[in-house]
Amino acid sequence: MPGQLDNLGVTIRNAGLTYPVFISPTQINVFVPLAGNTAIGNPEVQLSTAGGEAVFATTDPFVVSASGSVSYFRFDPQNRKYLAAVTPGGEYLGPVALFGPGFATRPARAGEIVTYFITGPGLETDGGRQLNPAPVQIAANCPVIPQGITASTLYYGLISPGVYQCNVRLTDNAAPGEYPMIPVLATGPVSNVPVLGALGYLVVSR
């Protein structure tokens, strides 16, 4: 794979050279060629272009696994603290008035189905073939779950290139609160990744 895309190269501390696969004015997607599971924390990222180099520290810890580096989408208000989640009926889930009075949001409820979206779990294949970018269930469990609450995966699948959908049902006795979303590797939840101020939260009420 090429180490640069449109003259842009990306190096991540503790991970080394990466392979850019998408760039835009506000986003860079890279492939990280690591073997095994590695918790990187808040790494320094070096960008190299024809005009020079820049080094900056990321604000969001992430985990690189043998199958990818999982991240998930969050709502912009309040410094992107809350998971971008919806109900099957299209209601937006989060604190009340998260976007202000003109756009309705509400907490998730115990026993409710919650839908959210992730990216970066790795190249999913079926019999050695890359899956087509169409809705297809690829695994039994979503690799990102709320910590401290029981949530069963109803669907986890690829819905468009690089975007995966998770549908989970919260337990009927889920207590009200804010639950951090935690990546889950094959060995279990990633407990050594910092949570405070770093990961998105799912808000639950009765």
C-alpha positions as CSV (number, residue, x, y, z in Angstrom):
1,M,0.0,0.0,0.0
2,P,1.2,3.6,-0.7
3,G,2.6,5.4,2.3
4,Q,1.2,8.7,1.1
5,L,-2.1,10.0,-0.4
6,D,-2.1,13.2,-2.3
7,N,1.4,13.9,-0.9
8,L,0.2,13.4,2.7
9,G,1.9,10.9,5.1
10,V,0.8,10.1,8.6
11,T,2.9,8.6,11.4
12,I,1.5,7.6,14.8
13,R,3.7,7.3,17.9
14,N,3.9,3.6,19.0
15,A,2.3,2.5,15.8
16,G,4.7,3.8,13.2
17,L,4.0,4.6,9.5
18,T,0.4,4.4,8.5
19,Y,-1.3,4.3,5.1
20,P,-3.8,7.1,4.3
21,V,-7.0,5.9,2.7
22,F,-9.1,9.1,2.8
23,I,-8.4,12.8,3.3
24,S,-10.5,15.9,3.5
25,P,-10.1,19.4,5.1
26,T,-11.5,18.1,8.4
27,Q,-10.8,14.3,8.4
28,I,-8.0,11.8,7.7
29,N,-8.6,8.1,7.7
30,V,-5.5,5.8,7.8
31,F,-4.8,2.1,7.9
32,V,-2.6,1.1,10.8
33,P,-0.6,-2.1,10.1
34,L,-0.2,-3.6,13.6
35,A,-0.2,-7.2,14.6
36,G,-2.1,-8.1,17.8
37,N,-3.9,-5.7,20.1
38,T,-2.3,-2.5,21.2
39,A,-3.7,0.2,23.4
40,I,-2.1,3.4,22.2
41,G,-3.8,6.0,24.5
42,N,-3.4,9.6,23.4
43,P,-0.6,9.3,20.7
44,E,1.3,12.0,18.9
45,V,0.4,12.2,15.2
46,Q,2.9,13.5,12.7
47,L,1.6,14.8,9.3
48,S,4.0,15.1,6.5
49,T,3.2,17.1,3.3
50,A,5.2,18.7,0.5
51,G,5.1,21.9,2.5
52,G,6.6,20.5,5.7
53,E,5.7,18.5,8.8
54,A,3.4,19.1,11.8
55,V,3.1,17.1,15.0
56,F,0.1,17.3,17.4
57,A,-1.4,15.2,20.2
58,T,-4.8,13.6,19.8
59,T,-7.5,14.2,22.4
60,D,-9.3,10.9,22.0
61,P,-7.5,7.7,23.1
62,F,-8.0,4.8,20.8
63,V,-7.2,1.1,20.5
64,V,-5.5,-0.5,17.6
65,S,-6.4,-4.2,17.2
66,A,-5.5,-6.9,14.8
67,S,-8.8,-6.2,13.1
68,G,-8.8,-2.5,13.2
69,S,-9.0,0.7,15.2
70,V,-12.6,1.1,16.3
71,S,-14.1,4.5,16.7
72,Y,-17.7,5.8,16.7
73,F,-19.7,8.8,15.8
74,R,-20.7,11.4,18.4
75,F,-22.9,14.5,18.4
76,D,-21.0,17.8,18.2
77,P,-22.5,19.8,21.2
78,Q,-20.8,19.7,24.6
79,N,-17.4,18.9,23.1
80,R,-18.7,15.8,21.4
81,K,-19.4,14.1,24.8
82,Y,-22.4,12.1,23.7
83,L,-22.8,9.1,21.4
84,A,-24.6,9.8,18.1
85,A,-27.5,7.4,18.8
86,V,-31.1,7.1,17.5
87,T,-34.1,4.9,18.0
88,P,-35.5,2.6,15.3
89,G,-38.2,5.3,14.8
90,G,-35.6,8.0,14.2
91,E,-35.7,9.8,17.5
92,Y,-32.3,11.3,18.5
93,L,-31.0,10.0,21.9
94,G,-29.0,12.2,24.2
95,P,-29.6,14.8,27.0
96,V,-32.8,16.8,26.7
97,A,-32.3,19.8,24.4
98,L,-28.7,18.8,23.5
99,F,-29.0,20.8,20.3
100,G,-31.1,23.5,21.8
101,P,-34.9,24.1,21.9
102,G,-35.4,23.7,18.2
103,F,-34.2,20.1,17.9
104,A,-35.6,17.3,20.1
105,T,-33.4,14.8,21.9
106,R,-34.2,12.5,24.8
107,P,-32.3,9.9,26.9
108,A,-32.6,6.2,25.9
109,R,-35.0,4.2,28.1
110,A,-34.6,0.8,29.8
111,G,-35.5,-2.0,27.5
112,E,-35.2,0.2,24.4
113,I,-33.4,-0.6,21.1
114,V,-30.6,1.9,20.5
115,T,-28.9,2.3,17.1
116,Y,-25.4,3.9,16.7
117,F,-22.6,3.8,14.1
118,I,-19.0,3.0,14.2
119,T,-16.0,3.0,11.9
120,G,-12.6,1.4,11.6
121,P,-13.1,-2.2,12.9
122,G,-11.0,-3.5,10.0
123,L,-11.6,-5.0,6.6
124,E,-14.5,-7.4,6.9
125,T,-14.3,-10.4,4.6
126,D,-16.5,-13.4,3.7
127,G,-14.6,-16.4,2.5
128,G,-11.6,-14.2,1.6
129,R,-13.7,-11.7,-0.3
130,Q,-14.2,-8.1,0.8
131,L,-17.8,-7.5,1.7
132,N,-19.8,-5.3,-0.6
133,P,-20.9,-2.0,0.9
134,A,-24.5,-3.1,1.5
135,P,-26.4,-3.9,4.7
136,V,-25.1,-7.3,5.8
137,Q,-24.6,-8.7,9.3
138,I,-21.0,-9.6,9.9
139,A,-20.7,-10.6,13.5
140,A,-22.8,-11.6,16.5
141,N,-21.6,-8.7,18.8
142,C,-20.9,-5.0,18.2
143,P,-17.3,-4.2,19.0
144,V,-18.3,-1.0,21.0
145,I,-20.7,-1.3,23.9
146,P,-21.9,0.8,26.8
147,Q,-19.9,0.0,30.0
148,G,-21.8,-0.7,33.2
149,I,-25.1,-1.7,31.6
150,T,-26.3,-4.9,29.9
151,A,-26.9,-4.4,26.2
152,S,-27.5,-7.3,23.8
153,T,-26.5,-7.0,20.2
154,L,-29.5,-7.4,17.8
155,Y,-27.5,-6.4,14.6
156,Y,-24.0,-5.4,13.7
157,G,-23.2,-5.0,10.1
158,L,-21.7,-3.0,7.3
159,I,-24.1,-0.4,5.8
160,S,-21.9,1.7,3.6
161,P,-18.1,1.8,2.9
162,G,-16.4,2.3,6.2
163,V,-19.6,2.7,8.2
164,Y,-21.0,0.0,10.5
165,Q,-24.3,0.0,12.3
166,C,-25.0,-1.4,15.8
167,N,-28.5,-2.1,17.1
168,V,-28.5,-3.1,20.8
169,R,-31.3,-3.6,23.2
170,L,-30.8,-2.2,26.7
171,T,-31.7,-4.4,29.7
172,D,-35.2,-3.8,31.2
173,N,-33.7,-2.9,34.5
174,A,-31.1,-0.4,33.2
175,A,-30.6,2.3,35.8
176,P,-30.6,6.0,34.8
177,G,-27.2,7.4,34.2
178,E,-24.5,8.2,31.6
179,Y,-22.6,5.2,30.4
180,P,-19.3,5.4,28.5
181,M,-18.9,3.5,25.3
182,I,-16.0,1.1,25.5
183,P,-14.3,-0.8,22.6
184,V,-14.4,-4.6,23.0
185,L,-11.6,-6.8,21.6
186,A,-11.7,-10.6,21.4
187,T,-10.2,-10.7,24.9
188,G,-12.9,-8.6,26.4
189,P,-13.6,-4.9,27.2
190,V,-10.6,-2.6,26.9
191,S,-10.3,-1.4,30.5
192,N,-6.9,0.3,30.2
193,V,-8.1,3.1,27.9
194,P,-8.8,6.3,29.7
195,V,-12.5,7.1,29.9
196,L,-12.9,10.5,31.5
197,G,-13.2,13.2,28.9
198,A,-12.3,10.9,26.2
199,L,-15.1,8.5,25.2
200,G,-18.7,9.2,24.2
201,Y,-21.6,8.5,26.6
202,L,-25.0,7.0,26.2
203,V,-27.6,8.7,28.4
204,V,-30.3,6.5,29.9
205,S,-33.5,7.3,31.9
206,R,-36.5,5.5,33.1
